Amino acid sequence: MNSYPAEMLVQLAPIMFVAGLDIPPTLAATPVTSSPANKDFSSPPTPPPKVQDPFALLILRLREVLLSQSKSAVWSPERTKIFQVALVDKAVGFPPRKSVPPDDPSYANAHSPLSPMTPSSPVFPDGLIAPIWIKKHMTYLPSVFVLFLRMYEAPHTTTRSPLSQPDSDMERERAEEERKRDIDLSAEIAQRKKTTGERGIKLTVVLIASRRMLDDPSLDGRLSFIRKQSSLDSRAALFVLSPVSPSELNDFVSSLQDALYEPAIEYYTSHSKRVRRKRNRHSQTVSSYNPPAPSVGAAAPRPLRPEGWTVRYEYKVAAFAEFRGEDEVALKHYQDAYATLMIMFGSTAILPPRTKRWAEAKVLADTINVKITKFYLYNNEHALALSHHNSHMRRFADFSRGWGIGEETFEYWSWMARQYRVLAELLEQGARSTLTLPTLTPGPRATGGVPDALGPGGAPLELDAVRMMGLNPSHALQHPGHYYYMAARCTEARRERFLASEVFPSGVSQELTTAPGYASEKKVDHLTLALELYTKAYELFKQHSSTASQGRLTLWVAYRIALTYYDSGKFEMAVRFLERIAKTYRREKWSTLLRPLYTAWYACTQKLGDVELSVKLLVEMIACDVDEPGSLQEDLSAILKSSVPSSTDDVLTVDLIECEPIWDTLVIFWKSEVYVGEEAAFQFTLIAPTNNDISNLPVESVTITFADDYQPITLRHCTSESSGPIRVICVGKVQPTDAAGRPLEVAANLRWRASDRMIVSGTVLSDTPITLSVSSFVVTLKESGWTIKINHDVRATREGAIVPPYWLSSLNPVEFIPITRDDRSNVVFRYRPHQLRVSFSHQQQALLDEEFPITVEIANSDDRHVDVVVDILLQPAEVDEAVQYIVHDDHRSSGLIKGAECGIVPPGASVRKTFILVASGAAGNRTIDVSVQSNALSTLPTVRKSTGLSMSSSTSSLVANDTNEFLRTLVIPATAPFSVTHDVEYQVSLRPARPLSELSTLGGDSWDGGEVIIMTKLECIAPRGLEVEGLKLKRQESNRAKITQSSDEIEGGMFPTGYLTGDQFCNICCVSLASRECDLTEGDAVPGPGEYIVTWRRIHSAGERGPSSTTRLPLPLLRPPQESLIGFMTIPSTAKLHVPVPMHLVIRNRNATRSAVVAVALDQSTADAFVVAGPRGGRLPTILPGAEEKVTWNLIPVECGLVRVPHVRVVDYRMAPSANDDGSSASVDEGVLVHVIDTRFGTWTGDADSQGQIGQTDKILIFP
C-alpha cells in the first residue's frame, strides 16, 4: 500500500487536539537516551528519570495515555468512542478557510485554498481531490480541542491554631490574587474559544489543581467565574483534574472522550451538510468562476467539469461520514464517487490519458476501490468485496487497452501487481485483527437434489452435478497468500515486458525509452520485488495449508521462488528449494511437475559445476523422459567420459525407489502357496521403455535380492550372450544364505533396446514358514572410473505403462499364460496340515439336571508325533432361566475350559477326552464350541514308558508355528425328564371367625384360612425311560401356608421303580392357609410351602443305568379365593314327606376393615316342592368386619324324590360398582351377588382368577 498516499487509505476517526501538556522544562532538560543505532545493547537499559513533582508526573501520564489511543491504520473495524489524538501547542493555528484574509473585500466570493477555483490550489483548474485535503482534516483541523491549564493556587502557609482568629488581610490578598489569575486564565481561554468557535470546533478546558484545592469551598465560585468570563459552553466544557493514580487517569480520559464524542460527530455532520448544500447548488447552476485571461499564445485552462464536481463532493461527504463512524453512509457515497469516476475515465475528452489529472484520478479510483472493498469486508460480505475488486481490475484493464497500455506493456502489469498486492495486504491486516476468511471446503454430501440449482434448460441439477461444475477461484475470496502469488506473477510479466522492450528495433526502442515511466522502471529490481512477494505468499500458504491440495500449492510457490533465484543468479538458493520440492513430488509421483523441475535443477548444477549431482539428475531425468530420447544418455556418457569421480573407491548411489523407474518390472510366482521343503518357481521380468532407447547405458550388472536371508542373484554383462527382444536367463535354485554354495552369478547381455524383455527364471526353497518376495533390484553402471548404483522399486511401473501379468511358458514359439491372482508377486511357505480325525460320542438328548458325558476322540493319521490340547467353550443359552456348566476333571466352568492336555499322540494312535455337561433350569439347546489344537514335534520321540495314550520324550521338541486347529460346534438339545401338572382345589373354612377381642386373633398363629388339596402328576418324557429311585416332599418354612400331610408319607416303599416314556405317577398333599390370607389383595399369590425332590437315573439302550440325578419340582403358587363376603347354606341331605326341615344361611364378613350391607331374597319360582316358612326377602343388619348374620327357613316337603331346594339370592350393596363395564352408569340397587356355598361340600376348584364353581348339587332326597 506504500504506492498510494497513506491519508487516502487509513481508517478515518474523529480528531482531537490536546494542548497544554508540554513536558516541564526540568524533564525536557534530561538527557535523551541514544538512538538504537548508537545504543550499546550489552549494557542494561537506562531507567526512566524519577519525577517528584506530582503535576509533572500527571502530565507525563496524560501524554502516555492519550498517545496510546487509536493509531492511524488501514484496517480498524472497531467503532468505539476513541479519537485520533494529536498533542499540539497552546498557540497552534488552523489553516485559513479561504485563500484571502477575512478583511479583504473579496473574502465573500473567495474559495478555499484547496479548491479548483483557486489559482494557487494544487488541483487548479480541473483537479479532483488532493491528498492534502484529507491530511488537512486529519492533521490540522480537529473536531474537538482540549486545553489543559494549571489553576492558580495560593502558596501553602503554616498551619494556624484553631483558636486563633483568621487573618483578614491575608485572606483578602489571597482572594484578590486568585481573582487576578482567574481573569488572566479566562482571557486565555476566551482567546482560544474565539479561534475554535470560528471553525465550529468544540473547546473543552481541563483545569489541573491539587487535591487540597478540590476541598476548597471557593472552588465552585472560581469555576463559575472562569466559565462566564471565557464564554464556555455549559455542557462538557470545563473539567477539573488532580494528580490521581494511573487507573483513575484512564477512567478520566475515557469519560472525557465519551463526553466529547457527540460534539465531534456534530462537527463532521455540519461539514457534511455544508458540502451537500454546495453539491445541490452546483447541480442547479453553472459555475460562476471566470478563469483569468490567458497570456498570448498560451492554452486556455479548462475548468473542472460537472462530473468532477460530483466526484469531489461525493468523496467529501463519504470522508465526513467515515469520520463519524457511519460506514454504511460512507460506503454509499464512495460508490457514487467511484461510479462517476468510471464515467469520466470512459471519455478521453474528460480525462486525456497520460496527463497529470489522469494519473491523479487513477490513484483516487484505486484508493476508493480499497475503501469500498474494506467496508464490505467489515460486514463479512466477502463475495461483494471480491466482486468489486475484480470489477475494478477488469474495468481498468479494458480502459488500459484503449489508452495504449495493454497487456504488452510493463505499465499494465505493474498496475495489476499493485492491485493484487493491495488486496493481499488488506486481507493480511484484517486476518491479524477481526477478519474471518471463508471456508472453501465442500459441504456434507446430501441425498436429494438441490432445488435452487438449475441447469441451462431450467431443470434442477443434482447435487453431484453441481459439485462437478465446481467453483471459479476468482469468485471465491482466498487467503492473502493467493493474492501475493498473483502479484508476483504479474511482476514477472512486468519484467518480461520490460526486457522485451529493450530488444526491439532501434526505432521502436527509441520510442519506448522516451515513454513516461521508462526511466523509473529501469531502476526497479523486478526479481527482488518478485522474491519478496513470493516469500510472503509462501509463508501464508504454509500457514493456511490445512489440506493436501493447499500443501501442494505451497510447493508450487516454492518452485516459483526457486526459478526466481535462478533468474537472479543465486543458484545455490535455487538448488535448496528444488531439492526440498523434489522430495514431495517424487513421493507423490507428480511426474508432470518433476520434469520442468529437473530441467531447472540440472541447469543450476551446470552453473555450479557439481558433477556428481549432475550425474544423479541425469539418471533421474532418463527415468522421467524429460528430454528428447537419447539426448540425456549422450549427456550422461559425455560427463562420465570427460570427468572422474572425487574418489575412485566411492560408489555413487542413485535412489529411484520413489521416482519413475527406468525399467518396468514384473515378479510372478507360479503358486501362491507351497509346503515347506518344496520348490516354488518364479519369473522376474525386466522390460525396457518403449519410447526411450537405453542401449547406450553402460550397465555392468543387475542384482536381484529376495526378502530375508537369501543369496542375491547377480547378472553380469556379457556381449556374447543372446540379445533378442525376449531372452530368458535361468538361474536355477535360489537357497538361503546359510546354505552351502557359492554366490549365484549368471552371465547375460545387459543392453536393452526399446521394448526389450529379459526374464530371469528359477526356483526358491525354504525349510521354515515364510512369505517370500523380491525386495529390490540394483542396476550398476560403470564407465571411466565411475561406479553408479541405481536402486529400483520392484513394484513400480513407468507412468502410463501397463504390464500384464504373463508367465512365459514357451520361448519358441513365444507363448504366455495370463496370471490372474492378486498375490502373484509373493509366495507363502506353509507347514503341511496335520492329519487328525476328530469325532464326538454322546446321547442324542441331554436331560435337565443330569450329568451328560461328551467324549472327544482324536485319531492321528499323520506320520508325525503331535501334541494335542483341547479347549471347550460353552456358549450362553438363548433361553431365559437356563443354568449350565461343564466339568472336566476337577475344573468346573460356566464358560471356557482351556488347555485340556491330551498328551503326545504318535502316528496311528488316538486319544479320548470326556467332558460333563450339566444343564438345568429351562429346557432348550446348549451350544458347545470345541477347539482341538495340535503342534508337531521336530524329531521323533524316544518312548520311555507308555501311560495310556500319552507318552514322555526326552529328545522331542515342538516346532515353532507348526500348529493346526480344528474347530467343531455341538448343538445338544436339553429336555426335561418329567412333565409336571398340578390340580389345585381350595376348601373354605366353615368355622366362624374369631372375634377381634380375642388375643389369639392378633397373634398370627391361626390357620383358619382354609385348606388346599394339590395333586401333582408326573409323566416320564425321557427317551427309553427312567428309573425313579425316590420321591420326597420337602417342607419349607412359611408363615402363610404349611403342608399338613402328603401321600408319599402314607404310601411308602414304591421306589425304586422303572418308568417308560409316557408312564405317569402322582402325589397328593394338603396345605393349610393362615387366617390372614383372606386379606390378600387381587393378583397376590402364596408361594408353595415345599418342593418335590425326585432322584432318578437314565435307562440306556443296553439296559444300563446312568449316574444318579436329582430334580427339584417346587409346588405351584397358591391363589386362594378373594371373596371377602361369603354365604354358607346348611341343609340336610334327606328329609321325610310333610316333615319340616330347617335351612340355615350364614352370611360371614371376612374383611378386616369394611362392613357389609346385605339383602337376602328367596326365589318363589324354585319353591314348588316345598312349603316355605320364613322371610321371603329383606335387608339384613349391617355386618361388621369379622362378624356374621344367620337366617333360617323351615321347609315342608310336598313331593318325593330328588328335588331342588329353593334358590336364595344374596346381594352386597356396599361393593356395588359405580359404573358398568361398558362405561354406562350403574344403579346402586343392583349391588353385587354373594357366593353361597353348600356346607355339605364346601370346595372351590381353580384359583382366585376364576369365578369359582361351588361344588354343590343344591338338591335333597325326600322319602315318603
CORZIMO-V480138 format. One record per run of one state. SS is the DSSP state (~ for helix, > for strand, _ for the rest). FROM is the first residue (numbers start at 1). TO is the last residue. If there is no record, write none. Layout:
BEGIN
SS/FROM/TO, SS/FROM/TO
END
This chain:
BEGIN
_/1/5, ~/6/8, _/9/14, >/15/19, _/20/24, ~/25/28, _/29/53, ~/54/67, _/68/83, >/84/88, _/89/104, ~/105/107, _/108/130, ~/131/140, _/141/143, >/144/150, _/151/167, ~/168/198, _/199/201, >/202/208, _/209/210, ~/211/214, _/215/218, ~/219/230, _/231/237, >/238/241, _/242/245, ~/246/284, _/285/305, ~/306/324, _/325/326, ~/327/345, _/346/355, ~/356/378, _/379/381, ~/382/403, _/404/409, ~/410/432, _/433/453, >/454/454, _/455/459, >/460/460, _/461/462, ~/463/469, _/470/472, ~/473/475, _/476/479, ~/480/502, _/503/505, ~/506/513, _/514/517, ~/518/522, _/523/525, ~/526/543, _/544/547, ~/548/568, _/569/570, ~/571/587, _/588/590, ~/591/608, _/609/610, ~/611/624, _/625/630, ~/631/642, _/643/651, >/652/655, _/656/663, >/664/669, _/670/672, >/673/675, _/676/678, >/679/687, _/688/698, >/699/706, _/707/709, >/710/710, _/711/712, >/713/717, _/718/725, >/726/734, _/735/735, >/736/736, _/737/743, >/744/748, _/749/756, >/757/765, _/766/769, >/770/783, _/784/785, >/786/792, _/793/805, >/806/811, _/812/813, >/814/818, _/819/825, >/826/830, _/831/835, >/836/841, _/842/845, >/846/847, _/848/850, >/851/860, _/861/865, >/866/874, _/875/881, >/882/888, _/889/890, >/891/893, _/894/895, >/896/905, _/906/909, >/910/921, _/922/923, >/924/937, _/938/945, >/946/947, _/948/949, >/950/951, _/952/957, >/958/975, _/976/977, >/978/987, _/988/998, ~/999/1003, _/1004/1010, >/1011/1020, _/1021/1025, >/1026/1035, _/1036/1040, >/1041/1046, ~/1047/1050, _/1051/1056, >/1057/1059, _/1060/1063, >/1064/1073, _/1074/1074, ~/1075/1079, _/1080/1085, >/1086/1086, _/1087/1089, >/1090/1099, _/1100/1104, >/1105/1105, _/1106/1108, >/1109/1114, _/1115/1117, >/1118/1118, _/1119/1124, >/1125/1130, _/1131/1133, >/1134/1136, _/1137/1139, >/1140/1149, _/1150/1155, >/1156/1156, _/1157/1157, >/1158/1162, _/1163/1163, ~/1164/1166, _/1167/1169, >/1170/1173, _/1174/1176, >/1177/1179, _/1180/1182, >/1183/1183, _/1184/1187, >/1188/1197, _/1198/1200, >/1201/1204, _/1205/1207, >/1208/1212, _/1213/1218, >/1219/1219, _/1220/1224, >/1225/1225, _/1226/1231, >/1232/1233, _/1234/1235, >/1236/1238, _/1239/1242, >/1243/1245, _/1246/1252, >/1253/1254, _/1255/1258, >/1259/1263, _/1264/1264
END
